[in-house]
Every structure is written in C-alpha cells, then in structure tokens.
Amino acid sequence: MKRLVLLGAGHAHVHVLKSLMESPLAKVAVTLISPYDRQVYSGMLPGWVAGHYALDDCVIPLAPLVVAAGVQFQQTAAMHIDFRRNEVHCANGNKVAFDLLAIDTGPVADLSLIPGAAEYAISLRPIEAFIESFERIKNTILRHSTGHKTRIVFVGAGAGGIELALAMQHFFSSRVAVTLISAANTLPGSVGPKLTRILAQQGVTLLSNRVASRIERGAVHLQSGEIIEADIVIAATGATAAAWLGKSGLQTDERGFVLVNDYLQSVSHENVFAAGDCATMMNFIRPKSGVYAVRAGPPIAGNLRHYLNNEPLAAYAPQARSLYLVSTGDKYAIASWGNFALQGHWVWRWKDRIDRGFMAKYALKLP
C-alpha cells in the first residue's frame, strides 16, 4: 500500500476528497490531517457576518467527505515534516508516514509588522478563531444600549477587510462606528473608486495612505502621529506562510510560501505537491485568493493520481485574470474583471448562486 497524506483541508483539497470519493485509488491509503473538522468557505464569511447566512450555510463538514472517500482523518495540526523518514509530525504527538504528500494548509496572519497587533488586535486568520471572536463581539455590542457606539477599527483595507467592514456596518448599523485604515491603494482600477463611494454611503470612515505604527489597548497609532481610538481592532493585513514549511526543508519563495512548478509539485521534493494560498507557482505570479485556490483543485487531484500511477504529470497554467465578486454588506456587490466593474443587487444574487453552488458540490451529509 502506498501512503498519500493530505496536509490541510483547504479549497483545493476539498476537491481532492471529492475526487477520491468518486474514483478511489487502488492500493493507496489516504490520510487527511487538519486542525478542524470542517472547512469554512471564505467567500461566504462576509455574508454570515452581515446576517445573510447561517454559519452552517458557509461550512463544508469534513466527516461526510472523508467517510465517502475512504480517507482516515486525523484532527490535529502539522508542526514539522521530517524528510529523512518521510513523516509529518503533528501537534498531538503523532507521526504520520507518507510516500506522497500534498499540502493545502493556507496562509497565516502576518502580525509581526505592527507592534502590538498580536496582543491587542483580532486577526482574520485563522478563520475559525475569527468566527469565535466575532461571536463575542456580537454578544458584547448587542448588549449595549442603542445609543452606545462601539468603535471598530480595521487595519488593512484589502478586499477581505473591506467586505467584513461593510458587513459589520450593515449588521450592527447605528451601534458601531467603523473605520478602515489603508496604507496603500489595494484595489486598483475601477473597483477602488466604486468601493470608496460605497464606504462613504454606508458610513464607514476610510483613512487612505495611512500607515499603522503600533496598536495598543484602545487605540491605533499611525506614522503620521494620529491616534485612532478603538474599542475593537481587527487586523486585516497581509498573510504570510507558516514558518514550519520552510524550516522543514521545503524550498520557498521570499515570503515563505512553498515553491512549486507547473505541475504543482515542489521544486525541491518530487514527492510533495502543494496548492492554494500556501504555495507559489514558480512560473506564474498570481494573487493569494480563494478564486485561484478553488481552481487548483482539479489539477492537483489529477497529478496526485498521475504520480501514484507512474504516469506523466499534466502542466497547469492558472488564468491570468479572474472574476472577483466583492460584497458590500447589504445584498449588493461589485463584479470586477481586470479594469471592468459592474455593481448592483443583481451582482450579489449572482455571487450568492455561485457560492451556494460551490457548497452544494461538497457539503455532503452523513446517513
């Protein structure tokens, strides 16, 4: 029996599990290692925060998939890969041996650039921790009298931060004052001006070209000398790679993401594949986003099979541009393709159909 280990249950590996369910591998024992027993679909998270979805609508339970696929599931986090013995060392003390390893663990929050962020800010990653934090935020804010405004400050104004800021403004309405601090224009082209107008219409304060120098309890300090008072600070800054990937000996890019070739195969270890936000394709520079992570599912599933069957690997070229659908809190959204953008309630309904369709493919139920 060959041993295939799936490290992480990101968007790409969910597709691998479904592929195994539909067409099992002969004489291959498959193990999934993930710290959570579900995958939260990041594309629907702002809709949950805004109150449009129940959390179960946004979650893919892993148990039905692994049972249907005949995969052993170990609910724990990976800490190290020992390539001398071909073993994954886990947080629970287990060592899981492999002949072939696939990695889809996603990125981690990069809180190191802003002093105080780790101590006083709520991070968007990992998503499971953010969900717990938001539940506490919600309970606290809703307990206050209607005349009390809770000051929520987002540090970082990428698409994810903007979507969640608008979602919170919509859900809490007059109970909150939301501020976005943006060090740079992270949404170029025609999307940025449209979102800027929507932020103003929704009552979200946008502080552009401001750099946060440190975060302390109750305030965000800017390099300009401004001090932004805050009851809640949310770090929506960039993501980075988990340090243990590079420390295990995998070749990485300058940010620590696993470097892979056109086959999604590690350039340093031929029995390792990686996809999603934890990996960087050597010949293609693409954003770290759920769109590209989902698209990587079929090619990595196919090449894992090819490798195990001693067949030629198939090259994968991710599309140069991708459709982005940015929700704005109130069942309204902006669609962007390159420098073209459209907006409206119909775009949100379109996004909703796409998201629900994705979930329907993978959200199985145990009998």
VENNORGI-V390478 format. One record per residue. N is the residue number from 1. RES is the residue in one small letter. PHI is phi in degrees with one decimal (NA if undefined). Layout:
BEGIN
n,res,phi
N,RES,PHI
N,RES,PHI
END
This chain:
BEGIN
n,res,phi
1,m,NA
2,k,-82.5
3,r,-117.9
4,l,-105.5
5,v,-113.1
6,l,-99.0
7,l,-100.0
8,g,99.5
9,a,-122.0
10,g,-74.0
11,h,-58.5
12,a,-67.8
13,h,-72.8
14,v,-60.2
15,h,-67.6
16,v,-60.2
17,l,-61.0
18,k,-66.5
19,s,-62.2
20,l,-67.6
21,m,-65.3
22,e,-79.2
23,s,-146.9
24,p,-60.7
25,l,-86.5
26,a,-77.4
27,k,56.5
28,v,-133.1
29,a,-93.6
30,v,-111.6
31,t,-125.3
32,l,-104.1
33,i,-116.5
34,s,-153.2
35,p,-73.4
36,y,-124.1
37,d,-94.5
38,r,-154.7
39,q,-116.6
40,v,-88.4
41,y,-77.2
42,s,-62.1
43,g,-64.7
44,m,-104.0
45,l,-60.2
46,p,-60.4
47,g,-65.6
48,w,-68.7
49,v,-60.5
50,a,-74.3
51,g,93.8
52,h,-85.5
53,y,-128.0
54,a,-76.8
55,l,-59.8
56,d,-61.0
57,d,-66.7
58,c,-103.7
59,v,-120.1
60,i,-104.9
61,p,-67.4
62,l,-82.1
63,a,-55.0
64,p,-61.9
65,l,-67.4
66,v,-69.5
67,v,-64.7
68,a,-65.5
69,a,-88.8
70,g,69.3
71,v,-104.8
72,q,-79.3
73,f,-115.9
74,q,-115.7
75,q,-88.2
76,t,-163.5
77,a,-100.3
78,a,-81.1
79,m,-120.7
80,h,-166.7
81,i,-119.1
82,d,-96.6
83,f,-82.7
84,r,-71.1
85,r,-107.1
86,n,53.9
87,e,-133.0
88,v,-97.2
89,h,-93.8
90,c,-109.2
91,a,-64.4
92,n,-85.4
93,g,95.1
94,n,-70.4
95,k,-121.8
96,v,-108.9
97,a,-80.0
98,f,-145.3
99,d,-101.2
100,l,-134.5
101,l,-123.6
102,a,-120.4
103,i,-117.4
104,d,-148.1
105,t,-94.7
106,g,75.4
107,p,-89.2
108,v,-122.5
109,a,-69.0
110,d,-102.2
111,l,-99.1
112,s,-75.9
113,l,-77.4
114,i,-119.4
115,p,-56.0
116,g,90.4
117,a,-64.2
118,a,-65.2
119,e,-86.0
120,y,-120.3
121,a,-115.8
122,i,-93.4
123,s,-91.7
124,l,-76.3
125,r,-127.1
126,p,-70.3
127,i,-60.2
128,e,-60.2
129,a,-68.3
130,f,-63.8
131,i,-60.3
132,e,-61.0
133,s,-64.7
134,f,-66.9
135,e,-61.0
136,r,-67.0
137,i,-58.0
138,k,-60.6
139,n,-62.3
140,t,-66.5
141,i,-66.3
142,l,-71.9
143,r,-77.7
144,h,-70.3
145,s,-66.4
146,t,-63.8
147,g,-82.4
148,h,-90.2
149,k,-106.3
150,t,-86.5
151,r,-90.4
152,i,-108.4
153,v,-119.0
154,f,-95.9
155,v,-102.9
156,g,112.1
157,a,-130.5
158,g,-77.8
159,a,-59.0
160,g,-63.0
161,g,-64.7
162,i,-64.4
163,e,-59.1
164,l,-72.6
165,a,-62.7
166,l,-67.1
167,a,-64.9
168,m,-67.7
169,q,-60.3
170,h,-67.0
171,f,-69.0
172,f,-89.9
173,s,55.1
174,s,-73.7
175,r,-79.0
176,v,-130.8
177,a,-122.6
178,v,-104.2
179,t,-126.4
180,l,-111.5
181,i,-107.4
182,s,-119.7
183,a,-77.7
184,a,-153.9
185,n,-79.5
186,t,-89.6
187,l,-126.6
188,p,-75.0
189,g,72.9
190,s,-82.2
191,v,-74.3
192,g,-54.5
193,p,-60.4
194,k,-65.3
195,l,-68.8
196,t,-60.9
197,r,-65.0
198,i,-66.9
199,l,-58.7
200,a,-64.3
201,q,-64.1
202,q,-84.7
203,g,86.1
204,v,-92.3
205,t,-81.8
206,l,-110.2
207,l,-105.4
208,s,-85.7
209,n,53.0
210,r,-116.0
211,v,-114.5
212,a,-75.0
213,s,-96.1
214,r,-165.4
215,i,-122.9
216,e,-130.7
217,r,-61.6
218,g,90.3
219,a,-162.8
220,v,-116.4
221,h,-95.8
222,l,-104.5
223,q,-61.9
224,s,-70.9
225,g,101.0
226,e,-68.0
227,i,-122.6
228,i,-103.0
229,e,-70.6
230,a,-149.3
231,d,-87.3
232,i,-135.5
233,v,-114.3
234,i,-118.0
235,a,-86.4
236,a,-114.0
237,t,-78.5
238,g,-63.4
239,a,-96.6
240,t,-134.9
241,a,-87.1
242,a,-64.3
243,a,-63.2
244,w,-67.5
245,l,-64.0
246,g,-68.0
247,k,-65.4
248,s,-75.8
249,g,112.8
250,l,-70.3
251,q,-72.8
252,t,-127.4
253,d,-81.6
254,e,-66.6
255,r,-99.1
256,g,97.0
257,f,-81.5
258,v,-61.4
259,l,-87.1
260,v,-126.4
261,n,-91.6
262,d,-69.4
263,y,-98.1
264,l,63.7
265,q,-106.1
266,s,-54.5
267,v,-76.4
268,s,-110.1
269,h,-136.4
270,e,-69.9
271,n,-98.7
272,v,-127.5
273,f,-120.6
274,a,-149.2
275,a,-149.8
276,g,83.0
277,d,-72.1
278,c,-85.6
279,a,-121.6
280,t,-126.7
281,m,-77.3
282,m,-59.6
283,n,-103.5
284,f,-139.5
285,i,-94.9
286,r,-131.9
287,p,-63.8
288,k,-83.0
289,s,-150.8
290,g,-60.6
291,v,-59.4
292,y,-73.5
293,a,-64.2
294,v,-62.9
295,r,-65.8
296,a,-78.6
297,g,-58.8
298,p,-59.5
299,p,-65.9
300,i,-72.2
301,a,-61.2
302,g,-65.7
303,n,-74.1
304,l,-62.9
305,r,-64.8
306,h,-59.4
307,y,-62.8
308,l,-66.1
309,n,-96.1
310,n,55.6
311,e,-106.4
312,p,-61.1
313,l,-77.6
314,a,-105.3
315,a,-70.7
316,y,-128.2
317,a,-119.5
318,p,-64.1
319,q,-59.7
320,a,-71.6
321,r,-125.1
322,s,-137.9
323,l,-77.4
324,y,-113.6
325,l,-119.5
326,v,-107.9
327,s,-82.6
328,t,-121.5
329,g,97.9
330,d,-110.0
331,k,54.2
332,y,-134.8
333,a,-151.5
334,i,-116.7
335,a,-105.1
336,s,-130.4
337,w,-137.8
338,g,62.7
339,n,-96.1
340,f,-98.5
341,a,-147.1
342,l,-131.0
343,q,-147.3
344,g,152.1
345,h,-64.7
346,w,-65.6
347,v,-67.7
348,w,-63.3
349,r,-63.4
350,w,-63.0
351,k,-59.2
352,d,-59.1
353,r,-64.7
354,i,-63.1
355,d,-64.1
356,r,-65.4
357,g,-65.4
358,f,-62.1
359,m,-63.1
360,a,-62.7
361,k,-70.5
362,y,-121.3
363,a,-82.4
364,l,-81.8
365,k,-125.6
366,l,-69.6
367,p,-67.5
END
